[in-house]
Amino acid sequence: MKYAPELIIEKDLEFQYKLFEDDLPFSGDSFTQSYFYRHKDILPFMAQFPLEKLHFFGQESILAPCEENIKAQPQEVIDKWLDLAERVCEREDLLSYSEHLMYIGRKK
């Protein structure tokens, strides 16, 4: 949507949009070799390994939808948004704003 909205009309990609619509994960060829996992399934998936969860956060946090607008602001405004995004990046109710999630764990 953000960088290549025209891809929505590509017939070869229709199945990916259907998976998204049906709330199913995806693994395979996309814009790259990829695996798209629902954020609600990540912690249960990681729980099967002998790991202590240290952090689980949205890498772009709440900034992802407005990235270009924020980057066009004066540095003082950018810094304030980055500070706020860092403070809320681990809130599970806001994870869907991020384009990428990061799980950091320690081997038990």
PDB file as gemmi writes it, atoms N, CA and C in Angstrom:
CRYST1    1.000    1.000    1.000  90.00  90.00  90.00 P 1                      
ATOM      1  N   MET A   1       0.811  -1.198   0.000  1.00  0.00           N  
ATOM      2  CA  MET A   1       0.000   0.000   0.000  1.00  0.00           C  
ATOM      3  C   MET A   1       0.849   1.254   0.000  1.00  0.00           C  
ATOM      4  N   LYS A   2       1.914   1.227   0.775  1.00  0.00           N  
ATOM      5  CA  LYS A   2       2.711   2.442   0.944  1.00  0.00           C  
ATOM      6  C   LYS A   2       3.603   2.719  -0.263  1.00  0.00           C  
ATOM      7  N   TYR A   3       4.280   1.699  -0.763  1.00  0.00           N  
ATOM      8  CA  TYR A   3       5.293   1.920  -1.792  1.00  0.00           C  
ATOM      9  C   TYR A   3       4.908   1.421  -3.186  1.00  0.00           C  
ATOM     10  N   ALA A   4       3.991   0.470  -3.274  1.00  0.00           N  
ATOM     11  CA  ALA A   4       3.602  -0.072  -4.581  1.00  0.00           C  
ATOM     12  C   ALA A   4       2.117  -0.440  -4.581  1.00  0.00           C  
ATOM     13  N   PRO A   5       1.238   0.542  -4.453  1.00  0.00           N  
ATOM     14  CA  PRO A   5      -0.191   0.241  -4.372  1.00  0.00           C  
ATOM     15  C   PRO A   5      -0.743  -0.437  -5.624  1.00  0.00           C  
ATOM     16  N   GLU A   6      -0.057  -0.287  -6.750  1.00  0.00           N  
ATOM     17  CA  GLU A   6      -0.528  -0.893  -7.991  1.00  0.00           C  
ATOM     18  C   GLU A   6      -0.467  -2.417  -7.972  1.00  0.00           C  
ATOM     19  N   LEU A   7       0.270  -3.005  -7.034  1.00  0.00           N  
ATOM     20  CA  LEU A   7       0.385  -4.462  -6.970  1.00  0.00           C  
ATOM     21  C   LEU A   7      -0.941  -5.139  -6.643  1.00  0.00           C  
ATOM     22  N   ILE A   8      -1.904  -4.386  -6.138  1.00  0.00           N  
ATOM     23  CA  ILE A   8      -3.191  -4.990  -5.793  1.00  0.00           C  
ATOM     24  C   ILE A   8      -3.914  -5.549  -7.014  1.00  0.00           C  
ATOM     25  N   ILE A   9      -3.581  -5.088  -8.211  1.00  0.00           N  
ATOM     26  CA  ILE A   9      -4.252  -5.598  -9.416  1.00  0.00           C  
ATOM     27  C   ILE A   9      -3.480  -6.737 -10.088  1.00  0.00           C  
ATOM     28  N   GLU A  10      -2.330  -7.120  -9.529  1.00  0.00           N  
ATOM     29  CA  GLU A  10      -1.543  -8.218 -10.091  1.00  0.00           C  
ATOM     30  C   GLU A  10      -2.233  -9.554  -9.809  1.00  0.00           C  
ATOM     31  N   LYS A  11      -2.601 -10.257 -10.849  1.00  0.00           N  
ATOM     32  CA  LYS A  11      -3.305 -11.542 -10.713  1.00  0.00           C  
ATOM     33  C   LYS A  11      -2.489 -12.560  -9.925  1.00  0.00           C  
ATOM     34  N   ASP A  12      -1.163 -12.559 -10.098  1.00  0.00           N  
ATOM     35  CA  ASP A  12      -0.306 -13.532  -9.414  1.00  0.00           C  
ATOM     36  C   ASP A  12      -0.293 -13.335  -7.896  1.00  0.00           C  
ATOM     37  N   LEU A  13      -0.722 -12.189  -7.423  1.00  0.00           N  
ATOM     38  CA  LEU A  13      -0.684 -11.892  -5.992  1.00  0.00           C  
ATOM     39  C   LEU A  13      -2.048 -11.989  -5.316  1.00  0.00           C  
ATOM     40  N   GLU A  14      -3.095 -12.281  -6.087  1.00  0.00           N  
ATOM     41  CA  GLU A  14      -4.441 -12.331  -5.513  1.00  0.00           C  
ATOM     42  C   GLU A  14      -4.535 -13.285  -4.329  1.00  0.00           C  
ATOM     43  N   PHE A  15      -3.856 -14.431  -4.419  1.00  0.00           N  
ATOM     44  CA  PHE A  15      -3.941 -15.410  -3.341  1.00  0.00           C  
ATOM     45  C   PHE A  15      -3.392 -14.845  -2.029  1.00  0.00           C  
ATOM     46  N   GLN A  16      -2.384 -13.966  -2.106  1.00  0.00           N  
ATOM     47  CA  GLN A  16      -1.838 -13.378  -0.882  1.00  0.00           C  
ATOM     48  C   GLN A  16      -2.854 -12.459  -0.209  1.00  0.00           C  
ATOM     49  N   TYR A  17      -3.581 -11.692  -0.991  1.00  0.00           N  
ATOM     50  CA  TYR A  17      -4.598 -10.816  -0.413  1.00  0.00           C  
ATOM     51  C   TYR A  17      -5.729 -11.635   0.195  1.00  0.00           C  
ATOM     52  N   LYS A  18      -6.037 -12.771  -0.419  1.00  0.00           N  
ATOM     53  CA  LYS A  18      -7.069 -13.658   0.122  1.00  0.00           C  
ATOM     54  C   LYS A  18      -6.616 -14.249   1.462  1.00  0.00           C  
ATOM     55  N   LEU A  19      -5.353 -14.626   1.564  1.00  0.00           N  
ATOM     56  CA  LEU A  19      -4.831 -15.129   2.840  1.00  0.00           C  
ATOM     57  C   LEU A  19      -4.930 -14.049   3.913  1.00  0.00           C  
ATOM     58  N   PHE A  20      -4.572 -12.828   3.562  1.00  0.00           N  
ATOM     59  CA  PHE A  20      -4.666 -11.703   4.489  1.00  0.00           C  
ATOM     60  C   PHE A  20      -6.116 -11.502   4.933  1.00  0.00           C  
ATOM     61  N   GLU A  21      -7.019 -11.517   3.969  1.00  0.00           N  
ATOM     62  CA  GLU A  21      -8.441 -11.329   4.263  1.00  0.00           C  
ATOM     63  C   GLU A  21      -8.976 -12.427   5.183  1.00  0.00           C  
ATOM     64  N   ASP A  22      -8.500 -13.656   4.985  1.00  0.00           N  
ATOM     65  CA  ASP A  22      -8.955 -14.798   5.787  1.00  0.00           C  
ATOM     66  C   ASP A  22      -8.166 -14.977   7.075  1.00  0.00           C  
ATOM     67  N   ASP A  23      -7.247 -14.039   7.382  1.00  0.00           N  
ATOM     68  CA  ASP A  23      -6.445 -14.061   8.606  1.00  0.00           C  
ATOM     69  C   ASP A  23      -5.572 -15.311   8.708  1.00  0.00           C  
ATOM     70  N   LEU A  24      -4.896 -15.628   7.599  1.00  0.00           N  
ATOM     71  CA  LEU A  24      -4.009 -16.784   7.546  1.00  0.00           C  
ATOM     72  C   LEU A  24      -2.575 -16.337   7.297  1.00  0.00           C  
ATOM     73  N   PRO A  25      -1.591 -17.071   7.823  1.00  0.00           N  
ATOM     74  CA  PRO A  25      -0.187 -16.721   7.571  1.00  0.00           C  
ATOM     75  C   PRO A  25       0.219 -17.089   6.138  1.00  0.00           C  
ATOM     76  N   PHE A  26       1.353 -16.579   5.700  1.00  0.00           N  
ATOM     77  CA  PHE A  26       1.856 -16.853   4.361  1.00  0.00           C  
ATOM     78  C   PHE A  26       3.352 -17.117   4.407  1.00  0.00           C  
ATOM     79  N   SER A  27       3.797 -18.104   3.635  1.00  0.00           N  
ATOM     80  CA  SER A  27       5.213 -18.382   3.476  1.00  0.00           C  
ATOM     81  C   SER A  27       5.465 -18.663   1.998  1.00  0.00           C  
ATOM     82  N   GLY A  28       6.494 -18.020   1.436  1.00  0.00           N  
ATOM     83  CA  GLY A  28       6.830 -18.289   0.047  1.00  0.00           C  
ATOM     84  C   GLY A  28       7.345 -17.064  -0.668  1.00  0.00           C  
ATOM     85  N   ASP A  29       7.235 -17.105  -2.001  1.00  0.00           N  
ATOM     86  CA  ASP A  29       7.702 -15.998  -2.825  1.00  0.00           C  
ATOM     87  C   ASP A  29       6.690 -14.867  -2.793  1.00  0.00           C  
ATOM     88  N   SER A  30       7.200 -13.687  -2.570  1.00  0.00           N  
ATOM     89  CA  SER A  30       6.401 -12.468  -2.604  1.00  0.00           C  
ATOM     90  C   SER A  30       7.287 -11.439  -3.279  1.00  0.00           C  
ATOM     91  N   PHE A  31       7.445 -10.256  -2.705  1.00  0.00           N  
ATOM     92  CA  PHE A  31       8.424  -9.303  -3.232  1.00  0.00           C  
ATOM     93  C   PHE A  31       9.827  -9.811  -2.954  1.00  0.00           C  
ATOM     94  N   THR A  32       9.908 -10.770  -2.044  1.00  0.00           N  
ATOM     95  CA  THR A  32      11.129 -11.490  -1.701  1.00  0.00           C  
ATOM     96  C   THR A  32      10.675 -12.816  -1.094  1.00  0.00           C  
ATOM     97  N   GLN A  33      11.603 -13.709  -0.790  1.00  0.00           N  
ATOM     98  CA  GLN A  33      11.214 -14.906  -0.061  1.00  0.00           C  
ATOM     99  C   GLN A  33      10.757 -14.434   1.315  1.00  0.00           C  
ATOM    100  N   SER A  34       9.559 -14.766   1.716  1.00  0.00           N  
ATOM    101  CA  SER A  34       9.030 -14.154   2.933  1.00  0.00           C  
ATOM    102  C   SER A  34       8.133 -15.095   3.713  1.00  0.00           C  
ATOM    103  N   TYR A  35       7.909 -14.698   4.941  1.00  0.00           N  
ATOM    104  CA  TYR A  35       6.971 -15.384   5.811  1.00  0.00           C  
ATOM    105  C   TYR A  35       6.223 -14.315   6.584  1.00  0.00           C  
ATOM    106  N   PHE A  36       4.917 -14.249   6.393  1.00  0.00           N  
ATOM    107  CA  PHE A  36       4.089 -13.289   7.087  1.00  0.00           C  
ATOM    108  C   PHE A  36       3.298 -14.034   8.155  1.00  0.00           C  
ATOM    109  N   TYR A  37       3.503 -13.638   9.381  1.00  0.00           N  
ATOM    110  CA  TYR A  37       2.910 -14.311  10.529  1.00  0.00           C  
ATOM    111  C   TYR A  37       2.057 -13.309  11.279  1.00  0.00           C  
ATOM    112  N   ARG A  38       0.939 -13.740  11.795  1.00  0.00           N  
ATOM    113  CA  ARG A  38       0.078 -12.851  12.566  1.00  0.00           C  
ATOM    114  C   ARG A  38       0.723 -12.571  13.918  1.00  0.00           C  
ATOM    115  N   HIS A  39       0.697 -11.316  14.351  1.00  0.00           N  
ATOM    116  CA  HIS A  39       1.399 -10.979  15.595  1.00  0.00           C  
ATOM    117  C   HIS A  39       0.842 -11.730  16.787  1.00  0.00           C  
ATOM    118  N   LYS A  40      -0.438 -12.068  16.764  1.00  0.00           N  
ATOM    119  CA  LYS A  40      -1.031 -12.795  17.886  1.00  0.00           C  
ATOM    120  C   LYS A  40      -0.493 -14.227  17.998  1.00  0.00           C  
ATOM    121  N   ASP A  41       0.130 -14.745  16.941  1.00  0.00           N  
ATOM    122  CA  ASP A  41       0.652 -16.111  16.944  1.00  0.00           C  
ATOM    123  C   ASP A  41       2.138 -16.191  17.269  1.00  0.00           C  
ATOM    124  N   ILE A  42       2.821 -15.069  17.329  1.00  0.00           N  
ATOM    125  CA  ILE A  42       4.276 -15.099  17.513  1.00  0.00           C  
ATOM    126  C   ILE A  42       4.670 -15.578  18.912  1.00  0.00           C  
ATOM    127  N   LEU A  43       4.069 -15.010  19.949  1.00  0.00           N  
ATOM    128  CA  LEU A  43       4.446 -15.423  21.308  1.00  0.00           C  
ATOM    129  C   LEU A  43       4.141 -16.901  21.563  1.00  0.00           C  
ATOM    130  N   PRO A  44       2.974 -17.423  21.162  1.00  0.00           N  
ATOM    131  CA  PRO A  44       2.759 -18.869  21.324  1.00  0.00           C  
ATOM    132  C   PRO A  44       3.768 -19.709  20.539  1.00  0.00           C  
ATOM    133  N   PHE A  45       4.141 -19.257  19.346  1.00  0.00           N  
ATOM    134  CA  PHE A  45       5.143 -19.969  18.563  1.00  0.00           C  
ATOM    135  C   PHE A  45       6.487 -19.989  19.290  1.00  0.00           C  
ATOM    136  N   MET A  46       6.916 -18.837  19.789  1.00  0.00           N  
ATOM    137  CA  MET A  46       8.209 -18.754  20.468  1.00  0.00           C  
ATOM    138  C   MET A  46       8.206 -19.498  21.799  1.00  0.00           C  
ATOM    139  N   ALA A  47       7.049 -19.676  22.416  1.00  0.00           N  
ATOM    140  CA  ALA A  47       6.950 -20.363  23.710  1.00  0.00           C  
ATOM    141  C   ALA A  47       7.350 -21.832  23.621  1.00  0.00           C  
ATOM    142  N   GLN A  48       7.367 -22.406  22.435  1.00  0.00           N  
ATOM    143  CA  GLN A  48       7.749 -23.810  22.295  1.00  0.00           C  
ATOM    144  C   GLN A  48       9.265 -24.017  22.401  1.00  0.00           C  
ATOM    145  N   PHE A  49      10.024 -22.932  22.404  1.00  0.00           N  
ATOM    146  CA  PHE A  49      11.477 -23.012  22.495  1.00  0.00           C  
ATOM    147  C   PHE A  49      11.929 -22.637  23.903  1.00  0.00           C  
ATOM    148  N   PRO A  50      13.083 -23.130  24.330  1.00  0.00           N  
ATOM    149  CA  PRO A  50      13.560 -22.803  25.688  1.00  0.00           C  
ATOM    150  C   PRO A  50      14.149 -21.394  25.755  1.00  0.00           C  
ATOM    151  N   LEU A  51      13.267 -20.408  25.655  1.00  0.00           N  
ATOM    152  CA  LEU A  51      13.681 -19.010  25.643  1.00  0.00           C  
ATOM    153  C   LEU A  51      12.948 -18.226  26.725  1.00  0.00           C  
ATOM    154  N   GLU A  52      13.652 -17.291  27.290  1.00  0.00           N  
ATOM    155  CA  GLU A  52      13.040 -16.302  28.170  1.00  0.00           C  
ATOM    156  C   GLU A  52      12.808 -15.064  27.318  1.00  0.00           C  
ATOM    157  N   LYS A  53      11.559 -14.616  27.220  1.00  0.00           N  
ATOM    158  CA  LYS A  53      11.264 -13.432  26.418  1.00  0.00           C  
ATOM    159  C   LYS A  53      11.810 -12.201  27.127  1.00  0.00           C  
ATOM    160  N   LEU A  54      12.645 -11.448  26.428  1.00  0.00           N  
ATOM    161  CA  LEU A  54      13.164 -10.190  26.961  1.00  0.00           C  
ATOM    162  C   LEU A  54      12.378  -9.005  26.403  1.00  0.00           C  
ATOM    163  N   HIS A  55      12.122  -9.042  25.088  1.00  0.00           N  
ATOM    164  CA  HIS A  55      11.389  -7.960  24.437  1.00  0.00           C  
ATOM    165  C   HIS A  55      10.619  -8.502  23.249  1.00  0.00           C  
ATOM    166  N   PHE A  56       9.482  -7.904  22.985  1.00  0.00           N  
ATOM    167  CA  PHE A  56       8.691  -8.182  21.794  1.00  0.00           C  
ATOM    168  C   PHE A  56       8.091  -6.842  21.399  1.00  0.00           C  
ATOM    169  N   PHE A  57       8.549  -6.297  20.276  1.00  0.00           N  
ATOM    170  CA  PHE A  57       8.168  -4.927  19.958  1.00  0.00           C  
ATOM    171  C   PHE A  57       8.008  -4.707  18.458  1.00  0.00           C  
ATOM    172  N   GLY A  58       7.324  -3.620  18.138  1.00  0.00           N  
ATOM    173  CA  GLY A  58       7.181  -3.182  16.764  1.00  0.00           C  
ATOM    174  C   GLY A  58       8.370  -2.318  16.395  1.00  0.00           C  
ATOM    175  N   GLN A  59       9.101  -2.703  15.362  1.00  0.00           N  
ATOM    176  CA  GLN A  59      10.325  -1.980  15.019  1.00  0.00           C  
ATOM    177  C   GLN A  59      10.062  -0.561  14.535  1.00  0.00           C  
ATOM    178  N   GLU A  60       9.002  -0.351  13.786  1.00  0.00           N  
ATOM    179  CA  GLU A  60       8.670   1.005  13.366  1.00  0.00           C  
ATOM    180  C   GLU A  60       7.716   1.657  14.357  1.00  0.00           C  
ATOM    181  N   SER A  61       7.174   0.849  15.254  1.00  0.00           N  
ATOM    182  CA  SER A  61       6.211   1.291  16.247  1.00  0.00           C  
ATOM    183  C   SER A  61       5.044   1.996  15.558  1.00  0.00           C  
ATOM    184  N   ILE A  62       4.526   3.021  16.178  1.00  0.00           N  
ATOM    185  CA  ILE A  62       3.348   3.713  15.643  1.00  0.00           C  
ATOM    186  C   ILE A  62       3.671   4.610  14.457  1.00  0.00           C  
ATOM    187  N   LEU A  63       4.941   4.719  14.086  1.00  0.00           N  
ATOM    188  CA  LEU A  63       5.349   5.643  13.028  1.00  0.00           C  
ATOM    189  C   LEU A  63       5.123   5.115  11.614  1.00  0.00           C  
ATOM    190  N   ALA A  64       5.016   3.808  11.443  1.00  0.00           N  
ATOM    191  CA  ALA A  64       4.984   3.218  10.098  1.00  0.00           C  
ATOM    192  C   ALA A  64       3.960   3.848   9.160  1.00  0.00           C  
ATOM    193  N   PRO A  65       2.715   4.042   9.560  1.00  0.00           N  
ATOM    194  CA  PRO A  65       1.746   4.590   8.610  1.00  0.00           C  
ATOM    195  C   PRO A  65       2.055   6.032   8.165  1.00  0.00           C  
ATOM    196  N   CYS A  66       2.792   6.771   8.969  1.00  0.00           N  
ATOM    197  CA  CYS A  66       3.035   8.197   8.681  1.00  0.00           C  
ATOM    198  C   CYS A  66       4.516   8.499   8.474  1.00  0.00           C  
ATOM    199  N   GLU A  67       5.279   7.497   8.109  1.00  0.00           N  
ATOM    200  CA  GLU A  67       6.735   7.628   8.011  1.00  0.00           C  
ATOM    201  C   GLU A  67       7.184   8.814   7.155  1.00  0.00           C  
ATOM    202  N   GLU A  68       6.657   8.933   5.957  1.00  0.00           N  
ATOM    203  CA  GLU A  68       7.105  10.003   5.051  1.00  0.00           C  
ATOM    204  C   GLU A  68       6.755  11.381   5.599  1.00  0.00           C  
ATOM    205  N   ASN A  69       5.590  11.519   6.174  1.00  0.00           N  
ATOM    206  CA  ASN A  69       5.177  12.797   6.751  1.00  0.00           C  
ATOM    207  C   ASN A  69       6.098  13.185   7.916  1.00  0.00           C  
ATOM    208  N   ILE A  70       6.402  12.242   8.768  1.00  0.00           N  
ATOM    209  CA  ILE A  70       7.262  12.525   9.922  1.00  0.00           C  
ATOM    210  C   ILE A  70       8.681  12.860   9.469  1.00  0.00           C  
ATOM    211  N   LYS A  71       9.206  12.114   8.496  1.00  0.00           N  
ATOM    212  CA  LYS A  71      10.569  12.383   8.012  1.00  0.00           C  
ATOM    213  C   LYS A  71      10.706  13.765   7.387  1.00  0.00           C  
ATOM    214  N   ALA A  72       9.607  14.349   6.954  1.00  0.00           N  
ATOM    215  CA  ALA A  72       9.645  15.670   6.330  1.00  0.00           C  
ATOM    216  C   ALA A  72       9.600  16.812   7.349  1.00  0.00           C  
ATOM    217  N   GLN A  73       9.552  16.481   8.631  1.00  0.00           N  
ATOM    218  CA  GLN A  73       9.436  17.482   9.681  1.00  0.00           C  
ATOM    219  C   GLN A  73      10.816  17.961  10.137  1.00  0.00           C  
ATOM    220  N   PRO A  74      10.869  19.065  10.859  1.00  0.00           N  
ATOM    221  CA  PRO A  74      12.132  19.509  11.470  1.00  0.00           C  
ATOM    222  C   PRO A  74      12.634  18.443  12.456  1.00  0.00           C  
ATOM    223  N   GLN A  75      13.942  18.404  12.667  1.00  0.00           N  
ATOM    224  CA  GLN A  75      14.543  17.371  13.508  1.00  0.00           C  
ATOM    225  C   GLN A  75      13.934  17.324  14.905  1.00  0.00           C  
ATOM    226  N   GLU A  76      13.588  18.465  15.468  1.00  0.00           N  
ATOM    227  CA  GLU A  76      12.979  18.500  16.800  1.00  0.00           C  
ATOM    228  C   GLU A  76      11.663  17.709  16.833  1.00  0.00           C  
ATOM    229  N   VAL A  77      10.867  17.827  15.786  1.00  0.00           N  
ATOM    230  CA  VAL A  77       9.602  17.094  15.695  1.00  0.00           C  
ATOM    231  C   VAL A  77       9.872  15.604  15.506  1.00  0.00           C  
ATOM    232  N   ILE A  78      10.806  15.284  14.631  1.00  0.00           N  
ATOM    233  CA  ILE A  78      11.181  13.880  14.403  1.00  0.00           C  
ATOM    234  C   ILE A  78      11.633  13.245  15.708  1.00  0.00           C  
ATOM    235  N   ASP A  79      12.499  13.918  16.442  1.00  0.00           N  
ATOM    236  CA  ASP A  79      13.015  13.380  17.711  1.00  0.00           C  
ATOM    237  C   ASP A  79      11.901  13.107  18.711  1.00  0.00           C  
ATOM    238  N   LYS A  80      10.929  14.009  18.797  1.00  0.00           N  
ATOM    239  CA  LYS A  80       9.816  13.817  19.731  1.00  0.00           C  
ATOM    240  C   LYS A  80       8.986  12.601  19.331  1.00  0.00           C  
ATOM    241  N   TRP A  81       8.739  12.434  18.021  1.00  0.00           N  
ATOM    242  CA  TRP A  81       7.993  11.263  17.566  1.00  0.00           C  
ATOM    243  C   TRP A  81       8.767   9.976  17.829  1.00  0.00           C  
ATOM    244  N   LEU A  82      10.072   9.993  17.602  1.00  0.00           N  
ATOM    245  CA  LEU A  82      10.896   8.810  17.882  1.00  0.00           C  
ATOM    246  C   LEU A  82      10.874   8.461  19.367  1.00  0.00           C  
ATOM    247  N   ASP A  83      10.945   9.466  20.218  1.00  0.00           N  
ATOM    248  CA  ASP A  83      10.880   9.230  21.666  1.00  0.00           C  
ATOM    249  C   ASP A  83       9.554   8.584  22.051  1.00  0.00           C  
ATOM    250  N   LEU A  84       8.449   9.111  21.532  1.00  0.00           N  
ATOM    251  CA  LEU A  84       7.142   8.543  21.846  1.00  0.00           C  
ATOM    252  C   LEU A  84       7.024   7.121  21.312  1.00  0.00           C  
ATOM    253  N   ALA A  85       7.471   6.899  20.079  1.00  0.00           N  
ATOM    254  CA  ALA A  85       7.397   5.569  19.475  1.00  0.00           C  
ATOM    255  C   ALA A  85       8.191   4.554  20.280  1.00  0.00           C  
ATOM    256  N   GLU A  86       9.350   4.958  20.774  1.00  0.00           N  
ATOM    257  CA  GLU A  86      10.167   4.048  21.585  1.00  0.00           C  
ATOM    258  C   GLU A  86       9.469   3.696  22.895  1.00  0.00           C  
ATOM    259  N   ARG A  87       8.789   4.662  23.483  1.00  0.00           N  
ATOM    260  CA  ARG A  87       8.114   4.413  24.768  1.00  0.00           C  
ATOM    261  C   ARG A  87       6.922   3.461  24.630  1.00  0.00           C  
ATOM    262  N   VAL A  88       6.305   3.416  23.456  1.00  0.00           N  
ATOM    263  CA  VAL A  88       5.116   2.570  23.297  1.00  0.00           C  
ATOM    264  C   VAL A  88       5.346   1.353  22.393  1.00  0.00           C  
ATOM    265  N   CYS A  89       6.566   1.124  21.947  1.00  0.00           N  
ATOM    266  CA  CYS A  89       6.826   0.085  20.945  1.00  0.00           C  
ATOM    267  C   CYS A  89       6.531  -1.333  21.430  1.00  0.00           C  
ATOM    268  N   GLU A  90       6.469  -1.562  22.753  1.00  0.00           N  
ATOM    269  CA  GLU A  90       6.189  -2.907  23.253  1.00  0.00           C  
ATOM    270  C   GLU A  90       4.733  -3.103  23.660  1.00  0.00           C  
ATOM    271  N   ARG A  91       3.907  -2.119  23.442  1.00  0.00           N  
ATOM    272  CA  ARG A  91       2.479  -2.281  23.753  1.00  0.00           C  
ATOM    273  C   ARG A  91       1.845  -3.199  22.717  1.00  0.00           C  
ATOM    274  N   GLU A  92       1.337  -4.329  23.181  1.00  0.00           N  
ATOM    275  CA  GLU A  92       0.788  -5.315  22.253  1.00  0.00           C  
ATOM    276  C   GLU A  92      -0.404  -4.780  21.470  1.00  0.00           C  
ATOM    277  N   ASP A  93      -1.164  -3.862  22.041  1.00  0.00           N  
ATOM    278  CA  ASP A  93      -2.322  -3.321  21.333  1.00  0.00           C  
ATOM    279  C   ASP A  93      -1.919  -2.397  20.183  1.00  0.00           C  
ATOM    280  N   LEU A  94      -0.646  -2.015  20.120  1.00  0.00           N  
ATOM    281  CA  LEU A  94      -0.167  -1.133  19.048  1.00  0.00           C  
ATOM    282  C   LEU A  94       0.738  -1.843  18.038  1.00  0.00           C  
ATOM    283  N   LEU A  95       0.991  -3.135  18.222  1.00  0.00           N  
ATOM    284  CA  LEU A  95       1.909  -3.859  17.346  1.00  0.00           C  
ATOM    285  C   LEU A  95       1.483  -3.829  15.886  1.00  0.00           C  
ATOM    286  N   SER A  96       0.208  -3.782  15.619  1.00  0.00           N  
ATOM    287  CA  SER A  96      -0.243  -3.822  14.221  1.00  0.00           C  
ATOM    288  C   SER A  96       0.117  -2.566  13.442  1.00  0.00           C  
ATOM    289  N   TYR A  97       0.535  -1.507  14.105  1.00  0.00           N  
ATOM    290  CA  TYR A  97       0.988  -0.310  13.398  1.00  0.00           C  
ATOM    291  C   TYR A  97       2.344  -0.539  12.734  1.00  0.00           C  
ATOM    292  N   SER A  98       3.144  -1.429  13.282  1.00  0.00           N  
ATOM    293  CA  SER A  98       4.486  -1.670  12.756  1.00  0.00           C  
ATOM    294  C   SER A  98       4.461  -2.577  11.541  1.00  0.00           C  
ATOM    295  N   GLU A  99       5.448  -2.413  10.685  1.00  0.00           N  
ATOM    296  CA  GLU A  99       5.584  -3.280   9.525  1.00  0.00           C  
ATOM    297  C   GLU A  99       6.418  -4.524   9.858  1.00  0.00           C  
ATOM    298  N   HIS A 100       7.207  -4.451  10.917  1.00  0.00           N  
ATOM    299  CA  HIS A 100       8.057  -5.567  11.323  1.00  0.00           C  
ATOM    300  C   HIS A 100       8.027  -5.679  12.840  1.00  0.00           C  
ATOM    301  N   LEU A 101       8.063  -6.920  13.317  1.00  0.00           N  
ATOM    302  CA  LEU A 101       8.120  -7.155  14.752  1.00  0.00           C  
ATOM    303  C   LEU A 101       9.440  -7.821  15.090  1.00  0.00           C  
ATOM    304  N   MET A 102       9.893  -7.602  16.308  1.00  0.00           N  
ATOM    305  CA  MET A 102      11.159  -8.177  16.765  1.00  0.00           C  
ATOM    306  C   MET A 102      10.915  -8.884  18.102  1.00  0.00           C  
ATOM    307  N   TYR A 103      11.331 -10.135  18.154  1.00  0.00           N  
ATOM    308  CA  TYR A 103      11.294 -10.902  19.396  1.00  0.00           C  
ATOM    309  C   TYR A 103      12.738 -11.076  19.827  1.00  0.00           C  
ATOM    310  N   ILE A 104      13.044 -10.672  21.045  1.00  0.00           N  
ATOM    311  CA  ILE A 104      14.382 -10.876  21.588  1.00  0.00           C  
ATOM    312  C   ILE A 104      14.231 -11.775  22.806  1.00  0.00           C  
ATOM    313  N   GLY A 105      14.938 -12.885  22.776  1.00  0.00           N  
ATOM    314  CA  GLY A 105      14.869 -13.838  23.877  1.00  0.00           C  
ATOM    315  C   GLY A 105      16.246 -14.273  24.309  1.00  0.00           C  
ATOM    316  N   ARG A 106      16.280 -14.854  25.478  1.00  0.00           N  
ATOM    317  CA  ARG A 106      17.526 -15.401  26.023  1.00  0.00           C  
ATOM    318  C   ARG A 106      17.337 -16.889  26.216  1.00  0.00           C  
ATOM    319  N   LYS A 107      18.308 -17.657  25.761  1.00  0.00           N  
ATOM    320  CA  LYS A 107      18.273 -19.104  25.909  1.00  0.00           C  
ATOM    321  C   LYS A 107      18.276 -19.451  27.393  1.00  0.00           C  
ATOM    322  N   LYS A 108      17.354 -20.317  27.802  1.00  0.00           N  
ATOM    323  CA  LYS A 108      17.268 -20.730  29.211  1.00  0.00           C  
ATOM    324  C   LYS A 108      18.351 -21.730  29.540  1.00  0.00           C  
TER     325      LYS A 108                                                      
END                                                                             
